[in-house]
Amino acid sequence: MRDFIVAALVFGSLPYIFKRPWFGMVMWIWISVMNPHSQGWGFARDFPFAAIIAGTMVLSILFNREKFRMPLTAVTGTFLLFIAWMCVTALFAIHPDQVGTQWIKVMKIMGMTIVVAMLVTERRHIEWLVWTVVVSIGYYGVKGGIFTIRSGAQYRVWGPIGTFIDGNNEIALALIMIIPLMYYLLSLIDHKWGKRAMIASMLLCGIASIASYSRGAAVAMAAMMFFLWLKSKNKAVMGSLLVLCIPVALLIMPEQWHARIDTINTYQEDDSAMGRINAWRMAFNLANDRFFGGGFEIYDPEVFHRYAPIPEDVHAAHSIYFQILGEHGWIGLWLYLTLLILTWRTGSWIIRNSARLPEFEWAANLARMLQVSQLGFMVGGAFLSLAYFDVPYYLMVAMVATRILVERGLRDAKPLPVRRAPSVFAVQPPTTVPGDEKARHEPV
């Protein structure tokens, strides 16, 4: 039944995508982030829904009267340079015969990010993008939160199989990223029960993230909540909610959860933590030895034997920063960090300049929450191999599109006339009181 529902939604959306290309953006993010076909048990699991949607999007752009172009900004320019550099490092990879599959996968993500950037041109497009990301990931958060409450948090929450977020650590970070976005969407909902449903969803996503038993996610959650409080307008209310909710969440977690989180203080005794540090040192040594890095597919015994302090302890990068450093060298890491910094600064620009335009208050609110989401990703990503996770790139597009709208609003805003106080030395024209002119010419 699930297979037919997904198929009906995808094929039913194709005419709308032809008519409105931006709707293809919604369907693409839904199918690529949520992977609803992975929830089926039949033909839908392996059916190329993503390729069909992508092909329809491209055709609709080519045959549409409107001309779609990718906005050229400091952020998008750095993004294009980053893509180009990854292509260069793939040519100089340690295993050039093995990088093809991963290179194609990454280029598909980057290419569709460019397509999404071309299509997001209005406020409604931006908010549809945010809604789609929230619904796609929030589905697993609500489901996982309910599961955690029913099971007494005795089991871990996992993501959908075969996706970027299939692991417990990955789904936890994704949920942390969408909680600030849900807070923004909460301000757009007028219906009382709609607001309550969104608040409940936020709480369930938070519970599911904690129940992943991910230590990195626990650190990211703490950073995200602090910054959420810092960026919220009503700090007293937000602070009170956090003070009430955090102890309750910690109390419902079993002893085994607390024991695992406590290992953060004794990471030297944890094999998993030390394995990650070994992988980080390998990436550092590799980048120092090879200008172009190692390219994709470097996590094997041969590379670790050459660059790792403990050659037999082979691990994935477990860090977006060391993943980029090892695969694309110092230049790649510089481009990646520049992309993150410029995206952050774009949000700061939006917040600062939207204050001059009351009608763009929504843009400032969105930029704040996008920054909170980005902070959660940057902190949690320090412990996960999610450098090519597509959601942060879609949120980058939302930030860029929001700035373009604010810039347009500033250009269209008419400056108010400046009223100057009259100078005491200015010659004032003679003034007359009504009736004086007539009285001046009447005979006495």
C-alpha positions as CSV (number, residue, x, y, z in Angstrom):
1,M,0.0,0.0,0.0
2,R,2.8,2.4,0.9
3,D,4.5,1.8,-2.5
4,F,1.3,2.8,-4.4
5,I,0.9,5.9,-2.3
6,V,4.4,7.1,-2.9
7,A,4.1,6.3,-6.6
8,A,0.8,8.1,-6.9
9,L,2.2,11.2,-5.2
10,V,5.3,11.3,-7.4
11,F,3.6,10.6,-10.8
12,G,0.6,12.9,-9.8
13,S,3.1,15.7,-9.1
14,L,4.8,15.6,-12.6
15,P,2.2,17.8,-14.4
16,Y,2.5,20.4,-11.6
17,I,6.3,20.3,-11.9
18,F,6.0,21.0,-15.6
19,K,3.7,24.0,-14.9
20,R,5.5,25.3,-11.8
21,P,9.2,24.2,-11.8
22,W,9.7,25.4,-8.2
23,F,7.2,22.6,-7.1
24,G,9.8,20.2,-8.4
25,M,12.1,21.5,-5.8
26,V,9.6,20.5,-3.1
27,M,9.2,17.0,-4.5
28,W,13.0,16.6,-4.9
29,I,13.8,17.5,-1.3
30,W,11.0,15.3,-0.1
31,I,12.1,12.3,-2.0
32,S,15.8,12.8,-1.4
33,V,15.7,13.7,2.3
34,M,12.8,11.7,3.6
35,N,13.2,8.8,1.2
36,P,9.6,7.8,1.6
37,H,10.0,4.9,-0.9
38,S,12.4,3.3,1.6
39,Q,9.4,2.8,3.9
40,G,7.7,0.5,1.4
41,W,8.1,-3.2,1.0
42,G,7.7,-3.7,-2.7
43,F,8.6,-2.2,-6.0
44,A,9.0,1.4,-4.7
45,R,12.1,0.6,-2.7
46,D,14.3,0.4,-5.8
47,F,12.2,2.5,-8.2
48,P,14.1,5.6,-9.6
49,F,11.6,8.2,-8.3
50,A,14.4,10.7,-7.7
51,A,15.7,10.4,-11.2
52,I,12.2,10.9,-12.6
53,I,11.6,14.0,-10.5
54,A,15.1,15.4,-11.4
55,G,14.5,14.8,-15.1
56,T,11.1,16.5,-15.0
57,M,12.6,19.5,-13.2
58,V,15.3,20.0,-15.7
59,L,12.8,19.7,-18.6
60,S,10.4,22.1,-17.0
61,I,13.3,24.7,-16.6
62,L,14.3,24.3,-20.2
63,F,10.9,24.7,-21.7
64,N,9.6,27.3,-19.3
65,R,9.2,30.9,-20.5
66,E,10.7,32.2,-17.4
67,K,14.5,32.3,-17.4
68,F,16.0,30.6,-14.3
69,R,19.5,31.5,-13.3
70,M,21.6,30.7,-10.3
71,P,22.2,33.8,-8.2
72,L,25.9,34.8,-8.1
73,T,26.9,35.8,-4.6
74,A,29.9,35.3,-2.4
75,V,28.3,32.2,-1.0
76,T,27.3,30.6,-4.3
77,G,30.6,31.6,-5.9
78,T,32.5,29.8,-3.1
79,F,30.2,26.9,-3.5
80,L,31.0,26.5,-7.2
81,L,34.7,26.8,-6.4
82,F,34.3,24.0,-3.8
83,I,32.6,21.8,-6.4
84,A,35.3,22.5,-8.9
85,W,38.0,21.7,-6.4
86,M,36.4,18.3,-5.5
87,C,36.5,17.4,-9.2
88,V,40.2,18.3,-9.3
89,T,41.0,16.2,-6.2
90,A,39.2,13.3,-7.7
91,L,41.6,13.3,-10.6
92,F,44.6,13.1,-8.2
93,A,43.0,10.6,-5.8
94,I,45.0,7.8,-4.2
95,H,42.6,5.3,-5.7
96,P,41.5,6.9,-9.0
97,D,39.8,3.7,-10.1
98,Q,37.5,3.6,-7.0
99,V,36.3,7.2,-6.7
100,G,33.8,7.2,-9.5
101,T,30.8,6.0,-7.6
102,Q,31.2,8.4,-4.7
103,W,32.1,11.3,-7.1
104,I,28.9,10.7,-9.1
105,K,26.9,10.6,-5.8
106,V,28.4,13.9,-4.5
107,M,28.0,15.7,-7.9
108,K,24.3,14.7,-8.0
109,I,23.8,16.4,-4.7
110,M,25.8,19.5,-5.7
111,G,24.1,19.7,-9.1
112,M,20.6,19.5,-7.6
113,T,21.6,22.1,-5.1
114,I,22.3,24.4,-8.0
115,V,19.0,23.6,-9.5
116,V,17.2,24.3,-6.2
117,A,19.1,27.7,-6.0
118,M,17.8,28.6,-9.5
119,L,14.2,27.9,-8.5
120,V,13.9,29.6,-5.1
121,T,13.1,33.2,-5.9
122,E,10.2,34.2,-3.7
123,R,9.3,34.1,0.0
124,R,6.8,31.3,-0.6
125,H,9.5,29.2,-2.3
126,I,11.8,29.7,0.7
127,E,9.1,28.7,3.2
128,W,8.1,25.7,1.1
129,L,11.7,24.6,1.2
130,V,11.8,24.9,5.0
131,W,8.5,23.1,5.4
132,T,9.6,20.3,3.2
133,V,12.9,19.8,5.1
134,V,11.0,19.9,8.4
135,V,8.3,17.4,7.4
136,S,10.8,15.1,5.7
137,I,13.0,14.8,8.8
138,G,10.4,15.6,11.4
139,Y,8.4,12.5,10.4
140,Y,11.2,10.3,11.8
141,G,11.5,12.5,14.9
142,V,7.9,12.4,15.8
143,K,7.9,8.6,15.2
144,G,11.1,8.1,17.2
145,G,9.9,10.3,20.0
146,I,6.7,8.3,20.4
147,F,8.7,5.1,20.3
148,T,11.0,6.4,23.0
149,I,8.2,7.3,25.3
150,R,6.4,4.0,24.8
151,S,9.6,1.9,25.3
152,G,10.8,3.9,28.3
153,A,13.9,5.0,26.3
154,Q,15.3,1.5,26.5
155,Y,16.2,1.3,22.8
156,R,18.1,3.6,20.4
157,V,16.4,5.6,17.7
158,W,17.7,4.9,14.2
159,G,17.1,6.7,10.9
160,P,15.8,5.3,7.6
161,I,18.0,2.5,6.1
162,G,20.1,3.4,3.1
163,T,20.1,7.2,3.6
164,F,22.5,9.8,4.9
165,I,20.7,9.7,8.2
166,D,20.3,6.0,8.7
167,G,22.6,5.8,11.8
168,N,21.7,6.8,15.3
169,N,24.2,9.7,15.3
170,E,23.1,11.0,11.9
171,I,19.4,11.0,12.6
172,A,20.1,12.8,15.9
173,L,22.0,15.6,14.2
174,A,19.3,16.0,11.5
175,L,16.7,16.3,14.2
176,I,18.7,18.9,16.0
177,M,19.0,20.9,12.8
178,I,15.2,21.1,12.2
179,I,14.1,22.1,15.7
180,P,15.1,25.7,15.1
181,L,13.3,25.6,11.8
182,M,10.2,24.3,13.5
183,Y,10.4,27.2,15.9
184,Y,10.4,29.6,12.9
185,L,7.4,27.9,11.3
186,L,5.6,28.1,14.6
187,S,5.4,31.9,14.2
188,L,3.6,31.4,10.8
189,I,0.9,29.2,12.2
190,D,-2.3,31.0,13.3
191,H,-4.5,28.1,14.3
192,K,-4.4,27.2,18.0
193,W,-4.2,23.4,17.5
194,G,-1.6,23.9,14.7
195,K,0.7,25.6,17.1
196,R,0.2,22.9,19.7
197,A,0.9,20.2,17.2
198,M,4.2,22.0,16.2
199,I,5.3,22.4,19.8
200,A,4.6,18.7,20.5
201,S,6.5,17.8,17.3
202,M,9.5,19.9,18.5
203,L,9.5,18.1,21.9
204,L,9.2,14.7,20.3
205,C,12.1,15.4,17.9
206,G,14.2,16.6,20.9
207,I,13.4,13.4,22.8
208,A,14.2,11.2,19.7
209,S,17.5,13.0,19.3
210,I,18.4,12.3,22.9
211,A,17.3,8.7,22.7
212,S,19.7,8.1,19.9
213,Y,22.4,7.6,22.6
214,S,24.7,9.8,20.5
215,R,27.3,11.6,22.5
216,G,28.1,14.0,19.7
217,A,24.4,14.8,19.3
218,A,24.2,15.5,23.1
219,V,27.0,18.2,22.7
220,A,25.3,19.6,19.6
221,M,21.9,19.7,21.3
222,A,23.4,21.7,24.2
223,A,25.0,24.2,21.8
224,M,21.8,24.4,19.7
225,M,19.6,25.1,22.7
226,F,21.9,27.7,24.1
227,F,22.0,29.5,20.8
228,L,18.2,29.1,20.3
229,W,17.7,30.9,23.6
230,L,20.3,33.5,22.6
231,K,18.6,34.2,19.2
232,S,15.0,34.1,20.5
233,K,13.1,37.4,20.9
234,N,11.4,36.4,24.2
235,K,14.4,35.0,26.1
236,A,12.4,34.8,29.4
237,V,9.8,32.5,28.0
238,M,12.3,30.4,26.0
239,G,14.6,30.1,29.0
240,S,11.7,29.0,31.2
241,L,10.7,26.3,28.7
242,L,14.3,25.0,28.5
243,V,14.7,25.0,32.3
244,L,11.5,23.0,32.6
245,C,12.0,20.6,29.7
246,I,15.7,19.6,30.0
247,P,15.4,18.1,33.6
248,V,12.3,16.2,32.6
249,A,14.0,14.8,29.5
250,L,17.1,13.8,31.5
251,L,14.9,12.1,34.2
252,I,13.1,9.8,31.7
253,M,16.3,8.5,30.3
254,P,17.5,5.2,31.8
255,E,20.8,4.6,33.6
256,Q,22.5,3.1,30.5
257,W,22.0,6.4,28.6
258,H,23.6,8.4,31.4
259,A,26.5,5.9,31.6
260,R,27.2,6.3,27.8
261,I,27.0,10.1,28.0
262,D,29.4,10.1,30.9
263,T,32.1,8.5,28.7
264,I,32.7,11.9,27.2
265,N,34.8,12.7,30.3
266,T,36.8,9.5,29.9
267,Y,37.2,9.4,26.1
268,Q,40.8,8.1,26.4
269,E,39.3,4.8,27.7
270,D,36.7,4.5,24.9
271,D,37.8,2.6,21.8
272,S,35.3,4.3,19.5
273,A,36.5,7.8,20.5
274,M,40.2,6.9,20.2
275,G,39.5,5.3,16.8
276,R,38.0,8.7,15.6
277,I,41.1,10.5,16.8
278,N,43.2,8.1,14.9
279,A,41.2,8.8,11.8
280,W,41.6,12.5,12.3
281,R,45.4,12.2,12.6
282,M,45.4,10.1,9.5
283,A,43.6,12.9,7.6
284,F,45.9,15.5,9.0
285,N,49.0,13.6,8.0
286,L,47.6,12.8,4.5
287,A,46.8,16.5,3.8
288,N,50.3,17.5,4.8
289,D,51.8,14.9,2.5
290,R,49.5,15.4,-0.5
291,F,48.5,18.9,-1.8
292,F,45.3,17.6,-3.4
293,G,44.4,15.3,-0.5
294,G,43.5,11.7,-1.0
295,G,40.3,12.1,-3.0
296,F,37.2,10.0,-2.2
297,E,37.4,6.5,-0.8
298,I,40.5,6.8,1.4
299,Y,39.3,4.9,4.5
300,D,41.0,1.6,3.9
301,P,43.9,-0.4,5.4
302,E,46.4,0.8,2.7
303,V,45.9,4.5,3.4
304,F,45.8,4.0,7.2
305,H,49.0,2.0,7.1
306,R,50.7,4.9,5.3
307,Y,49.4,7.8,7.4
308,A,47.6,6.7,10.6
309,P,49.4,6.5,14.0
310,I,47.7,3.2,14.6
311,P,47.5,1.6,11.1
312,E,45.3,-1.3,12.0
313,D,42.6,0.8,13.5
314,V,40.6,1.8,10.4
315,H,37.7,4.2,10.8
316,A,35.6,6.6,8.8
317,A,36.5,10.3,9.2
318,H,33.7,10.9,11.8
319,S,34.1,14.6,11.3
320,I,33.0,16.9,8.5
321,Y,36.2,18.9,8.9
322,F,38.7,16.1,8.8
323,Q,36.6,14.4,6.1
324,I,37.1,17.4,3.8
325,L,40.8,17.8,5.0
326,G,41.7,14.2,4.2
327,E,39.8,13.9,0.9
328,H,40.4,17.4,-0.5
329,G,43.5,18.8,1.3
330,W,44.0,22.1,3.0
331,I,42.6,24.0,0.0
332,G,39.4,22.0,0.2
333,L,39.0,22.6,3.9
334,W,39.6,26.3,3.4
335,L,36.9,26.5,0.8
336,Y,34.5,24.5,3.0
337,L,35.1,26.7,6.0
338,T,34.8,29.8,3.9
339,L,31.4,28.5,2.7
340,L,30.2,28.0,6.2
341,I,31.5,31.4,7.4
342,L,30.0,33.3,4.4
343,T,26.6,31.6,4.9
344,W,26.7,32.7,8.6
345,R,27.7,36.2,7.6
346,T,24.8,36.3,5.1
347,G,22.4,35.6,8.0
348,S,24.0,38.3,10.1
349,W,23.5,40.8,7.2
350,I,19.9,39.8,6.8
351,I,19.2,40.3,10.5
352,R,21.0,43.7,10.5
353,N,19.3,45.1,7.4
354,S,15.8,43.7,7.9
355,A,15.4,46.0,10.9
356,R,15.0,48.9,8.4
357,L,12.1,47.1,6.7
358,P,9.2,46.1,8.9
359,E,7.7,43.9,6.2
360,F,10.9,41.8,6.2
361,E,10.7,40.9,9.9
362,W,10.1,37.3,8.8
363,A,13.5,37.3,7.0
364,A,15.3,38.3,10.2
365,N,13.4,35.6,12.2
366,L,14.3,33.0,9.5
367,A,17.9,34.0,9.3
368,R,18.3,33.7,13.1
369,M,16.9,30.1,13.1
370,L,18.9,29.2,10.0
371,Q,22.0,30.3,12.0
372,V,20.9,28.2,15.0
373,S,20.4,25.2,12.6
374,Q,23.8,25.8,11.1
375,L,25.5,26.0,14.5
376,G,24.0,22.6,15.4
377,F,25.3,21.1,12.2
378,M,28.8,22.6,12.7
379,V,29.1,21.4,16.3
380,G,27.5,17.9,15.7
381,G,29.2,17.6,12.4
382,A,32.6,17.7,14.1
383,F,31.9,14.1,15.1
384,L,30.2,12.7,12.0
385,S,31.1,12.1,8.3
386,L,28.3,14.2,6.9
387,A,30.2,16.7,4.7
388,Y,28.0,15.9,1.7
389,F,24.7,15.7,3.6
390,D,22.3,17.7,1.3
391,V,20.2,19.5,3.9
392,P,22.8,22.0,5.0
393,Y,23.3,23.0,1.3
394,Y,19.5,23.5,0.9
395,L,19.5,25.7,4.0
396,M,22.4,27.6,2.5
397,V,20.2,28.2,-0.6
398,A,17.4,29.5,1.7
399,M,19.8,31.9,3.3
400,V,21.0,33.3,0.0
401,A,17.5,33.6,-1.4
402,T,16.4,35.4,1.7
403,R,19.2,37.9,1.4
404,I,18.4,38.6,-2.3
405,L,14.8,39.4,-1.3
406,V,15.9,41.8,1.4
407,E,18.3,43.5,-1.0
408,R,15.5,43.9,-3.4
409,G,13.3,45.4,-0.7
410,L,16.0,47.9,0.2
411,R,16.3,49.0,-3.4
412,D,12.6,49.4,-3.8
413,A,12.1,51.2,-0.5
414,K,11.6,55.0,-1.2
415,P,13.7,57.2,1.1
416,L,11.6,59.5,3.3
417,P,12.0,63.2,2.6
418,V,14.4,64.9,5.1
419,R,12.8,67.8,6.9
420,R,15.4,70.4,7.9
421,A,14.9,73.1,10.5
422,P,14.9,76.6,9.1
423,S,18.0,78.6,9.6
424,V,17.9,81.7,11.7
425,F,19.7,83.6,8.9
426,A,17.3,82.6,6.2
427,V,15.1,85.3,4.7
428,Q,11.5,84.4,5.4
429,P,8.7,85.4,2.9
430,P,6.2,87.8,4.3
431,T,3.2,86.2,5.8
432,T,-0.3,87.5,5.8
433,V,-3.3,86.7,7.9
434,P,-6.5,86.0,5.9
435,G,-8.3,89.3,5.5
436,D,-5.2,91.5,5.9
437,E,-4.7,91.8,2.1
438,K,-8.2,93.2,1.6
439,A,-8.0,95.5,4.6
440,R,-4.7,97.0,3.3
441,H,-6.4,98.4,0.1
442,E,-9.6,99.6,1.6
443,P,-9.9,103.4,2.1
444,V,-9.9,104.7,5.7
